[in-house]
Amino acid sequence: MKKYGVLLIGAGHIGLEHLMDIYYREDVRVIAVADSDAERAREAALRSGAACFGTDYRPFLLRDDVDIVIIATYTRSHLSILRDCLAAGKHVLCEKPIAVSLDEGRELVRLVKNAKTKVLIAHILRHNASYKKIKELISEGKIGKPTLLRMTQNHHALNWERYLRLMEDCSPVVDCGVHYFDIAEWLTGEKITEVSGFGTRTQPDAPRDNYALVNFKMSDGCSGYYEVGWGETLRSANEKEFIGTEGRITLEMRDRRMQDTEEGDLITVYTKDGRKYEVLNLPTVYKNMYAQLEVLIDMIETGAPGEPTIDDVWRAFSVANAAVQSIEDRRPVSVDEFISKQ
Ligand SMILES: NC(=O)c1ccc[n+]([C@@H]2O[C@H](COP(=O)([O-])OP(=O)(O)OC[C@H]3O[C@@H](n4cnc5c(N)ncnc54)[C@H](O)[C@@H]3O)[C@@H](O)[C@H]2O)c1
């Protein structure tokens, strides 16, 4: 079995989540960690057994034993770092969102499509067992035709400094929304055609709206909403419900459960016919970083398409940016018109 040499760039919140889930795996060896903060790089290298660390990632790109680079830095730097990695002939797992503007995002997609190596964008929910199960249930017709998608993802931002840094680069509607606009299209196989949102600041030090509610319409008439909030006074709320003509699927995270005796998240399927409830308690790792990396390794070894593909990523990114435009203009925005006008 080949052992893939990994370089992590950005050893912050999500960088460490990547590292801690992959460093001990049979087919992975962490070679180096780079972070602009020298102490963070040193500590992460120590924790993952990496022999090399530093504040500049570029010398590590020259190493032959680095096969894969994980980019987990601020969004504003994804494009330039990805460009350097591809020029050095490395495969890349790059955090979402891809960029801070539609133009930069388009350039990143162009680079990925022309690359000789493989690039996977980290849409982690695609690798989550609960969401995979929900996709399977919807495809089997368990709830009939999906008609309404309700998705709330609010964070009680205890580490407010980190959220302030994230909001310097983009709105939470883009940062977090790319996951959920992608999920809506992935679960239903339909496209989001129109978005309409409003946003507000719940605290004055937020550099932009830290709360938003986005309604969307899909190509087959299905509707939905995505609610996102990051704030020190907001309550954590992580509720997802997918409603169809024949039933509904509810996904509750483990902190909402009466008894937290299993690792899993709780899926409840209600079927109208017979008024039946079915409860699935799946062993689910919320952020399955290793499963995600395995998808990239599969792309390298077999040429499999990404999960999601770069076209799916572009789609979710475009919808999220259209939603921000809709909030700014206070009017509904057609996603296709928005993309073609840019
Ligand atoms: N997939 C997910 O679920 C998820 C969750 C959180 C964050 N993210 C994304 O991951 C990225 C990082 O977010 P975070 O919350 O981990 O931020 P963070 O502030 O916790 O960490 C970012 C780290 O990158 C380092 N860094 C920045 N620029 C660098 C550079 N040029 N070279 C080397 N190091 C550099 C910083 O010093 C910091 O340690 C963002 O794009 C964010 O949207 C994804």
Ligand as a Chemical Component Dictionary entry (heavy atoms), coordinates in Angstrom:
data_LIG
# 
_chem_comp.id                   LIG 
_chem_comp.type                 NON-POLYMER 
_chem_comp.pdbx_formal_charge   0 
_chem_comp.three_letter_code    LIG 
# 
loop_
_chem_comp_atom.comp_id 
_chem_comp_atom.atom_id 
_chem_comp_atom.alt_atom_id 
_chem_comp_atom.type_symbol 
_chem_comp_atom.charge 
_chem_comp_atom.model_Cartn_x 
_chem_comp_atom.model_Cartn_y 
_chem_comp_atom.model_Cartn_z 
_chem_comp_atom.pdbx_ordinal 
LIG N1  N1  N 0  -15.044 22.403 5.944  1  
LIG C1  C1  C 0  -15.423 22.950 7.101  2  
LIG O1  O1  O 0  -16.291 22.439 7.774  3  
LIG C2  C2  C 0  -14.737 24.214 7.569  4  
LIG C3  C3  C 0  -14.858 24.607 8.901  5  
LIG C4  C4  C 0  -14.176 25.742 9.326  6  
LIG C5  C5  C 0  -13.417 26.472 8.415  7  
LIG N2  N2  N 1  -13.343 26.077 7.109  8  
LIG C6  C6  C 0  -12.551 26.859 6.115  9  
LIG O2  O2  O 0  -11.167 26.625 6.376  10 
LIG C7  C7  C 0  -10.410 27.822 6.188  11 
LIG C8  C8  C 0  -9.669  28.143 7.495  12 
LIG O3  O3  O 0  -10.610 28.392 8.510  13 
LIG P1  P1  P 0  -10.255 28.169 10.074 14 
LIG O4  O4  O 0  -11.523 28.314 10.784 15 
LIG O5  O5  O -1 -9.451  26.926 10.243 16 
LIG O6  O6  O 0  -9.334  29.451 10.329 17 
LIG P2  P2  P 0  -8.211  29.644 11.456 18 
LIG O7  O7  O 0  -8.029  31.109 11.608 19 
LIG O8  O8  O 0  -8.543  28.842 12.671 20 
LIG O9  O9  O 0  -6.906  28.979 10.800 21 
LIG C9  C9  C 0  -6.293  29.466 9.650  22 
LIG C10 C10 C 0  -4.784  29.221 9.818  23 
LIG O10 O10 O 0  -4.128  29.484 8.569  24 
LIG C11 C11 C 0  -2.898  30.163 8.857  25 
LIG N3  N3  N 0  -2.528  30.897 7.630  26 
LIG C12 C12 C 0  -3.210  31.901 7.032  27 
LIG N4  N4  N 0  -2.606  32.267 5.880  28 
LIG C13 C13 C 0  -1.509  31.456 5.755  29 
LIG C14 C14 C 0  -0.493  31.323 4.768  30 
LIG N5  N5  N 0  -0.475  32.096 3.685  31 
LIG N6  N6  N 0  0.471   30.379 4.968  32 
LIG C15 C15 C 0  0.446   29.576 6.062  33 
LIG N7  N7  N 0  -0.500  29.664 7.024  34 
LIG C16 C16 C 0  -1.468  30.586 6.865  35 
LIG C17 C17 C 0  -3.233  31.059 10.055 36 
LIG O11 O11 O 0  -2.074  31.448 10.776 37 
LIG C18 C18 C 0  -4.134  30.122 10.873 38 
LIG O12 O12 O 0  -3.392  29.323 11.778 39 
LIG C19 C19 C 0  -11.414 28.892 5.742  40 
LIG O13 O13 O 0  -11.439 28.928 4.333  41 
LIG C20 C20 C 0  -12.743 28.360 6.262  42 
LIG O14 O14 O 0  -13.859 28.810 5.535  43 
LIG C21 C21 C 0  -13.963 24.961 6.689  44 
# 
loop_
_chem_comp_bond.comp_id 
_chem_comp_bond.atom_id_1 
_chem_comp_bond.atom_id_2 
_chem_comp_bond.value_order 
_chem_comp_bond.pdbx_ordinal 
LIG N1  C1  SING 1  
LIG C1  O1  DOUB 2  
LIG C1  C2  SING 3  
LIG C2  C3  SING 4  
LIG C2  C21 DOUB 5  
LIG C3  C4  DOUB 6  
LIG C4  C5  SING 7  
LIG C5  N2  DOUB 8  
LIG N2  C6  SING 9  
LIG N2  C21 SING 10 
LIG C6  O2  SING 11 
LIG C6  C20 SING 12 
LIG O2  C7  SING 13 
LIG C7  C8  SING 14 
LIG C7  C19 SING 15 
LIG C8  O3  SING 16 
LIG O3  P1  SING 17 
LIG P1  O4  DOUB 18 
LIG P1  O5  SING 19 
LIG P1  O6  SING 20 
LIG O6  P2  SING 21 
LIG P2  O7  DOUB 22 
LIG P2  O8  SING 23 
LIG P2  O9  SING 24 
LIG O9  C9  SING 25 
LIG C9  C10 SING 26 
LIG C10 O10 SING 27 
LIG C10 C18 SING 28 
LIG O10 C11 SING 29 
LIG C11 N3  SING 30 
LIG C11 C17 SING 31 
LIG N3  C12 SING 32 
LIG N3  C16 SING 33 
LIG C12 N4  DOUB 34 
LIG N4  C13 SING 35 
LIG C13 C14 SING 36 
LIG C13 C16 DOUB 37 
LIG C14 N5  SING 38 
LIG C14 N6  DOUB 39 
LIG N6  C15 SING 40 
LIG C15 N7  DOUB 41 
LIG N7  C16 SING 42 
LIG C17 O11 SING 43 
LIG C17 C18 SING 44 
LIG C18 O12 SING 45 
LIG C19 O13 SING 46 
LIG C19 C20 SING 47 
LIG C20 O14 SING 48 
# 
